[in-house]
Amino acid sequence: MIRAGVGHSTANNPHNAAGEATAAALRAAGLTRAEAAICFATTAHGAAFHPIMRIVRETAGTDEVVGCSAIGVIAAEHEIESGPAVAVLVIGGGDITARRLFVPSTRGRATETANEIAAAVNRSSGSSKLLCLFADTYNLEPGALLAALNRQLSPEVTVVGGGATEDGTVGETFVFCGDTVSSNAVAGMILSGDFDLNLGASIACVPLGRGHRVTAVRDNVLAGLDGRPAFKVFAETVGPLAEDMRRAMAFVFLAVPHDANAERLERGNYFLRNVIGASPEHGMLAVSHRPQVGDLVGFALRDAERARNDLKLTLDEMSGRSAIPPSFGFYFDCVSRGSGLYQLPGHDSAYIRRHFGPVPVIGFFTGFEIGPAGPLPGMLQYSGVLAMLSERHRMLN
C-alpha cells in the first residue's frame, strides 16, 4: 500500500519550519521513515535552504529529497502565497521506488541537459514512471529541453513539474537535490513502480473569436494574419484593450494549437505565449513564440470566471476517469493564478479537495508549468497542472 502525507509550516525560524513540516507529513502518512520527500520553500527562507534540506533529510530518514524555491507553496488545502513557508510531501510503502536526479549548468545546454535526464530515467525500471522536474526558471529554455527530452523518453514516462520562483528580492531561483542547493540547474524525482496516473491541465484563459492564419512573420514578430496587418487583427479582436498595450499584454495572450494541423482553437488543444510588444503604425505584434507562415494562431483572454470554469471542467474529467481514490498528488500552479486572479486565497486547492477529498497534494506557484501539451509533455503558461497517483486498479477473478 502506498503511503503519503503532506505537511507545512509558516514558522519564521527555518529550522523549526523544516522539522515541523516534515514531521507533520510523516504523521499524516503513518510513517516513521520515508522512501522519498519533496520540499518547496519560499524566498523568505532563502538564506537557510541548505539547513532546511538537511533537516528534511534527517527527519524523513531518506537522502531521496528534491524540490525548489518558490514565491508560494501549496500543501493540501493550504495555498501560502507570501511570507515564510515550507511544504513537504513524504512517500513510502507499496510498490513504488524513488530516485533523485540533478543536472547542473543548464544555461545554453538544453539538449545536453535532456540527454542527462533521459539517461537517468531510462535506468529506472517499473511499469509506470513519473518524472517530476524542477528547474531554475531564469537559466533554462524549457521548450527546447522538453522537445529534446520527448525524443528520448518512452511512452510510459509521464513528465510534470515547473520552474522555480522567487519574490523578486534576490533575482535568482534555486533547485534542491539531496544536500545540493543550486541555481542554473535542474533537479528531479523519478517515481517508478506499479501505479496509475491521472493527469490534467487547466488553463486560465479562453479564446477570443476564431483562429487566424499567419501570412507574414519574421522570427517572433507577426506581420500578417489572414493577409491583413497583425496588429489590426489583434486590435479588432481585443477591442478597447488595444488602446492600452501595457494592460493588454497582462491579460491577452497568443494561443497556439498543440497540433500543428488543427483547424480551430478548442478547449484543451492550445498553449499560451506572451504578447511582448506592438507597433500599431507598422501593423506588427511581437510574441514570445516563433510561428511559421501557415500556422494557426489566435488570442486568449485571462479571466477569473473563465479560469474557474476551465478548472471545474478539468477536475470533472479527471474525477470521472479515476477508478480508485488517489494516494497523493502534485499541483503546479502558475504565479499569475492564485489570489491575484481570483481575489481570494486557496481557490484551486479547494476545488481539488472538493473533487478528490483530503488527498495529500503538494505544489508551488511556478514560473512555467510542465504538463500535457497534446500527446506529449510541453511547456505551459498560465496553467495549473495536476498529477494524481494511485494504487494500480486490478481486476479480480
C-alpha positions as CSV (number, residue, x, y, z in Angstrom):
1,M,0.0,0.0,0.0
2,I,1.3,3.4,-1.0
3,R,1.6,5.8,2.0
4,A,1.9,9.5,1.6
5,G,1.4,12.6,3.7
6,V,1.9,16.3,3.3
7,G,2.8,18.9,5.9
8,H,3.6,22.6,6.0
9,S,4.8,25.2,8.4
10,T,4.8,29.0,8.4
11,A,7.3,29.3,11.3
12,N,9.7,32.2,11.0
13,N,12.6,30.0,12.1
14,P,13.6,27.9,9.1
15,H,15.0,25.0,11.2
16,N,11.7,24.8,13.0
17,A,9.7,25.1,9.8
18,A,11.5,22.3,8.1
19,G,11.2,20.0,11.1
20,E,7.5,20.8,11.7
21,A,6.5,20.3,8.0
22,T,8.4,17.0,7.7
23,A,7.1,15.6,11.0
24,A,3.5,16.6,10.1
25,A,3.9,14.8,6.7
26,L,5.2,11.7,8.3
27,R,2.4,11.6,10.9
28,A,-0.2,12.1,8.1
29,A,1.3,9.2,6.2
30,G,1.7,6.9,9.2
31,L,5.4,6.6,8.5
32,T,8.5,6.8,10.7
33,R,10.7,6.8,7.7
34,A,10.0,7.8,4.1
35,E,11.2,6.4,0.8
36,A,11.4,9.9,-0.6
37,A,10.4,13.5,0.1
38,I,9.6,16.6,-1.9
39,C,10.2,20.0,-0.4
40,F,9.3,23.5,-1.5
41,A,10.4,26.6,0.5
42,T,9.7,30.3,0.0
43,T,12.2,33.1,-0.6
44,A,11.8,34.3,3.0
45,H,13.9,31.2,4.0
46,G,16.4,31.6,1.2
47,A,19.4,32.1,3.4
48,A,18.6,28.7,5.0
49,F,17.8,26.5,2.1
50,H,20.8,24.2,2.9
51,P,19.9,23.6,6.5
52,I,16.2,23.2,5.5
53,M,17.2,20.4,3.2
54,R,19.4,18.8,5.8
55,I,16.6,18.8,8.4
56,V,14.1,17.4,5.9
57,R,16.5,14.5,5.0
58,E,17.3,13.8,8.6
59,T,13.7,13.9,9.8
60,A,12.3,11.9,6.8
61,G,15.1,9.4,7.1
62,T,16.0,9.5,3.3
63,D,18.5,11.1,1.0
64,E,16.0,11.0,-1.9
65,V,14.9,14.6,-1.4
66,V,14.3,17.2,-4.1
67,G,12.4,20.5,-4.5
68,C,12.9,24.1,-5.3
69,S,12.4,27.7,-4.2
70,A,9.0,29.3,-4.6
71,I,7.2,32.5,-4.2
72,G,4.4,30.4,-2.6
73,V,3.7,26.8,-1.7
74,I,0.7,24.5,-1.8
75,A,0.1,21.8,0.8
76,A,-3.3,20.0,0.6
77,E,-6.0,22.7,1.0
78,H,-3.4,25.4,2.0
79,E,-2.0,27.9,-0.5
80,I,0.6,30.1,1.2
81,E,1.5,32.9,-1.3
82,S,3.8,35.1,0.7
83,G,6.0,35.1,3.7
84,P,8.0,32.2,5.2
85,A,6.6,28.7,4.4
86,V,7.9,25.2,3.9
87,A,5.8,22.4,2.4
88,V,6.9,18.7,2.5
89,L,5.4,15.6,0.9
90,V,6.7,12.2,2.1
91,I,6.2,8.9,0.2
92,G,6.7,5.3,1.3
93,G,5.3,1.8,1.2
94,G,3.8,0.0,-1.7
95,D,5.3,-0.9,-5.0
96,I,7.0,2.4,-5.6
97,T,10.6,3.5,-5.8
98,A,12.1,6.9,-5.9
99,R,15.4,8.3,-7.2
100,R,16.5,11.8,-7.4
101,L,18.4,13.4,-10.2
102,F,20.4,16.6,-10.6
103,V,21.8,18.4,-13.7
104,P,24.0,21.5,-13.2
105,S,25.0,24.2,-15.7
106,T,21.8,24.2,-17.7
107,R,22.2,27.7,-19.3
108,G,22.5,27.2,-23.1
109,R,22.6,23.4,-22.7
110,A,19.0,22.3,-23.2
111,T,20.0,19.3,-25.4
112,E,22.8,18.2,-23.1
113,T,20.6,18.6,-20.1
114,A,17.8,16.5,-21.7
115,N,20.4,13.8,-22.5
116,E,21.4,13.5,-18.9
117,I,17.9,13.5,-17.6
118,A,16.8,10.8,-20.1
119,A,19.8,8.6,-19.2
120,A,18.8,8.7,-15.6
121,V,15.1,7.9,-16.3
122,N,15.9,5.1,-18.7
123,R,18.0,3.4,-16.0
124,S,14.9,3.2,-13.8
125,S,12.6,0.1,-14.0
126,G,8.8,-0.1,-13.5
127,S,5.6,-0.4,-15.5
128,S,4.9,3.3,-14.7
129,K,7.2,6.2,-14.4
130,L,6.5,9.7,-13.2
131,L,9.3,12.3,-13.7
132,C,8.9,15.4,-11.7
133,L,11.2,18.2,-12.8
134,F,12.1,21.5,-11.0
135,A,14.2,24.0,-13.0
136,D,15.8,27.3,-12.5
137,T,13.4,29.5,-14.4
138,Y,16.0,32.2,-15.2
139,N,18.5,29.8,-16.7
140,L,16.7,27.2,-18.8
141,E,14.9,27.1,-22.2
142,P,12.1,24.7,-21.1
143,G,10.6,24.4,-24.6
144,A,14.0,23.2,-26.1
145,L,14.6,20.9,-23.1
146,L,11.2,19.2,-23.4
147,A,11.5,18.9,-27.2
148,A,14.8,17.1,-26.8
149,L,13.5,15.0,-23.8
150,N,10.4,13.9,-25.8
151,R,12.6,12.4,-28.4
152,Q,14.4,10.2,-25.9
153,L,11.8,9.0,-23.4
154,S,9.5,6.1,-23.9
155,P,5.7,6.5,-23.8
156,E,5.3,5.1,-20.3
157,V,7.1,8.1,-18.8
158,T,4.9,11.0,-17.7
159,V,6.6,14.3,-17.1
160,V,5.3,17.1,-14.9
161,G,6.9,19.9,-12.9
162,G,7.6,23.6,-13.1
163,G,10.0,26.5,-13.0
164,A,11.2,27.6,-9.6
165,T,10.2,31.1,-8.5
166,E,11.2,33.9,-6.1
167,D,9.6,37.0,-4.7
168,G,11.7,39.5,-6.8
169,T,14.1,40.4,-3.9
170,V,17.0,38.1,-4.9
171,G,16.9,37.8,-8.7
172,E,17.7,34.0,-8.5
173,T,15.7,30.8,-8.3
174,F,17.1,27.6,-6.8
175,V,16.6,23.9,-7.1
176,F,17.2,21.4,-4.3
177,C,18.6,17.8,-4.6
178,G,19.9,15.9,-1.6
179,D,22.4,18.2,0.0
180,T,22.8,20.4,-3.1
181,V,21.1,23.8,-3.5
182,S,21.8,25.5,-6.8
183,S,20.7,28.0,-9.4
184,N,21.4,27.3,-13.1
185,A,20.3,23.7,-12.6
186,V,17.5,21.1,-12.9
187,A,16.5,18.8,-10.1
188,G,14.0,15.9,-10.4
189,M,12.5,12.8,-8.9
190,I,11.8,9.7,-10.8
191,L,8.9,7.7,-9.3
192,S,8.6,4.2,-10.7
193,G,6.5,1.2,-9.9
194,D,3.1,-0.3,-10.4
195,F,0.7,2.7,-10.1
196,D,-1.8,4.6,-12.1
197,L,-1.6,8.3,-13.1
198,N,-4.4,10.7,-13.6
199,L,-3.2,13.9,-15.3
200,G,-4.9,17.2,-16.2
201,A,-4.1,20.8,-17.0
202,S,-6.4,23.7,-16.6
203,I,-5.8,27.0,-18.4
204,A,-6.7,30.4,-17.1
205,C,-7.8,31.8,-20.4
206,V,-10.4,31.4,-23.1
207,P,-10.0,32.1,-26.9
208,L,-11.3,35.4,-28.2
209,G,-13.0,34.9,-31.5
210,R,-11.7,32.5,-34.1
211,G,-8.2,31.5,-35.1
212,H,-6.1,33.2,-37.8
213,R,-3.6,32.0,-40.3
214,V,-0.1,33.5,-40.2
215,T,0.6,35.1,-43.5
216,A,3.7,37.2,-42.7
217,V,6.2,36.7,-39.9
218,R,9.9,37.4,-39.1
219,D,11.3,35.5,-36.2
220,N,9.0,36.3,-33.3
221,V,7.3,39.3,-35.0
222,L,3.9,38.7,-36.5
223,A,3.4,41.0,-39.5
224,G,0.3,39.5,-41.2
225,L,-2.7,37.4,-40.1
226,D,-5.2,36.3,-42.7
227,G,-3.5,38.6,-45.2
228,R,-4.1,41.7,-43.0
229,P,-1.8,43.6,-40.6
230,A,-1.3,41.5,-37.5
231,F,-1.9,44.4,-35.1
232,K,-5.1,45.4,-36.8
233,V,-6.5,41.9,-36.4
234,F,-5.3,41.9,-32.7
235,A,-7.0,45.3,-32.1
236,E,-10.3,44.2,-33.6
237,T,-10.2,41.0,-31.5
238,V,-9.5,42.6,-28.1
239,G,-11.4,45.8,-28.6
240,P,-10.7,48.8,-26.3
241,L,-7.9,46.9,-24.5
242,A,-5.7,47.5,-27.5
243,E,-5.6,51.2,-26.6
244,D,-3.5,50.4,-23.5
245,M,-1.0,47.9,-24.6
246,R,0.6,47.6,-21.2
247,R,-2.7,46.4,-19.8
248,A,-3.5,44.3,-22.9
249,M,-0.2,42.4,-22.5
250,A,-1.2,41.5,-19.0
251,F,-4.5,40.0,-20.0
252,V,-4.3,38.9,-23.6
253,F,-2.0,36.1,-24.9
254,L,-1.2,34.3,-28.1
255,A,-3.0,31.0,-28.3
256,V,-1.2,28.2,-30.3
257,P,-2.7,24.8,-31.0
258,H,-0.8,21.7,-29.7
259,D,-1.5,20.1,-33.1
260,A,0.1,21.9,-36.0
261,N,-2.6,20.6,-38.2
262,A,-5.5,21.9,-36.1
263,E,-8.2,23.8,-38.0
264,R,-9.6,25.7,-35.0
265,L,-8.8,26.6,-31.4
266,E,-10.7,24.4,-28.9
267,R,-10.5,24.0,-25.2
268,G,-7.6,21.8,-24.1
269,N,-5.8,21.8,-27.5
270,Y,-3.8,25.0,-27.3
271,F,-1.0,26.6,-25.2
272,L,-0.3,30.3,-24.4
273,R,2.6,32.6,-25.1
274,N,3.0,36.2,-24.1
275,V,2.4,39.2,-26.3
276,I,5.6,41.3,-25.7
277,G,5.3,44.3,-27.9
278,A,3.4,46.0,-30.7
279,S,3.9,48.6,-33.4
280,P,0.4,49.9,-34.4
281,E,1.9,52.1,-37.1
282,H,3.6,49.2,-38.8
283,G,0.8,46.7,-38.1
284,M,3.2,44.3,-36.2
285,L,2.9,42.3,-33.0
286,A,5.9,40.7,-31.1
287,V,5.3,37.5,-29.3
288,S,7.3,35.0,-27.2
289,H,6.9,32.4,-29.9
290,R,8.3,31.7,-33.3
291,P,5.3,30.9,-35.6
292,Q,5.7,29.9,-39.2
293,V,3.7,31.1,-42.3
294,G,0.6,29.0,-42.5
295,D,0.3,28.3,-38.7
296,L,-3.0,28.7,-37.0
297,V,-2.9,31.1,-34.0
298,G,-5.4,33.1,-32.0
299,F,-5.8,35.3,-29.0
300,A,-7.0,34.4,-25.5
301,L,-8.1,36.4,-22.5
302,R,-7.1,35.7,-18.9
303,D,-10.2,36.0,-16.7
304,A,-11.1,34.6,-13.2
305,E,-14.5,33.3,-14.1
306,R,-13.3,31.6,-17.2
307,A,-10.3,30.1,-15.3
308,R,-12.7,28.8,-12.7
309,N,-14.9,27.2,-15.3
310,D,-12.0,25.5,-17.0
311,L,-10.6,24.2,-13.7
312,K,-14.0,22.7,-12.8
313,L,-14.3,21.0,-16.2
314,T,-10.8,19.6,-15.9
315,L,-11.4,18.3,-12.4
316,D,-14.8,16.8,-13.6
317,E,-12.9,15.0,-16.4
318,M,-10.2,13.7,-14.0
319,S,-12.5,12.5,-11.3
320,G,-14.7,10.8,-13.9
321,R,-11.9,8.6,-15.0
322,S,-10.5,7.9,-11.6
323,A,-11.1,4.2,-10.7
324,I,-9.9,4.4,-7.1
325,P,-9.0,7.3,-4.8
326,P,-5.5,8.7,-5.4
327,S,-2.8,8.2,-2.8
328,F,-1.1,11.6,-3.4
329,G,-0.7,14.3,-6.0
330,F,1.3,17.2,-7.3
331,Y,-0.1,20.6,-8.3
332,F,1.9,23.1,-10.3
333,D,0.1,26.4,-10.4
334,C,1.2,29.5,-12.4
335,V,2.2,32.5,-10.4
336,S,-0.5,34.5,-12.3
337,R,-3.2,32.4,-10.8
338,G,-3.9,32.2,-7.0
339,S,-5.4,35.1,-5.1
340,G,-4.1,37.6,-7.7
341,L,-6.5,36.2,-10.2
342,Y,-9.4,35.0,-8.1
343,Q,-9.3,37.7,-5.3
344,L,-9.5,35.0,-2.6
345,P,-6.9,32.5,-1.3
346,G,-6.9,28.8,-1.7
347,H,-9.2,28.7,-4.7
348,D,-7.8,25.9,-6.8
349,S,-6.9,23.7,-3.8
350,A,-10.5,24.0,-2.5
351,Y,-11.8,22.7,-5.8
352,I,-9.3,19.9,-5.9
353,R,-10.3,18.8,-2.4
354,R,-14.0,19.0,-3.4
355,H,-13.4,16.6,-6.3
356,F,-10.9,14.2,-4.7
357,G,-11.3,14.6,-1.0
358,P,-8.5,15.0,1.6
359,V,-5.7,13.7,-0.7
360,P,-2.1,14.8,0.2
361,V,-1.3,17.2,-2.6
362,I,1.9,19.3,-2.7
363,G,2.8,22.0,-5.1
364,F,4.1,25.6,-5.6
365,F,3.5,28.7,-7.7
366,T,5.5,28.3,-10.8
367,G,7.4,30.4,-13.4
368,F,6.2,27.9,-16.1
369,E,4.5,24.6,-15.9
370,I,5.4,21.2,-17.4
371,G,2.3,19.2,-18.3
372,P,0.2,17.6,-21.1
373,A,0.6,19.6,-24.4
374,G,-1.3,17.3,-26.7
375,P,0.1,13.7,-26.7
376,L,3.5,14.8,-25.3
377,P,4.6,16.9,-22.3
378,G,5.4,20.5,-23.0
379,M,5.9,23.9,-21.5
380,L,2.7,25.6,-20.4
381,Q,2.0,29.0,-19.0
382,Y,-1.0,30.5,-17.1
383,S,-2.0,26.9,-16.3
384,G,-2.5,24.6,-13.3
385,V,-1.1,21.1,-13.8
386,L,-2.5,18.4,-11.5
387,A,-1.0,14.8,-11.4
388,M,-2.7,12.3,-9.1
389,L,-1.0,8.9,-8.4
390,S,-3.0,5.9,-7.1
391,E,-2.5,2.2,-6.5
392,R,-3.0,0.3,-9.7
393,H,-6.5,-1.0,-10.1
394,R,-6.5,-4.8,-10.5
395,M,-9.4,-6.8,-11.8
396,L,-10.4,-9.7,-9.5
397,N,-11.2,-13.1,-11.0
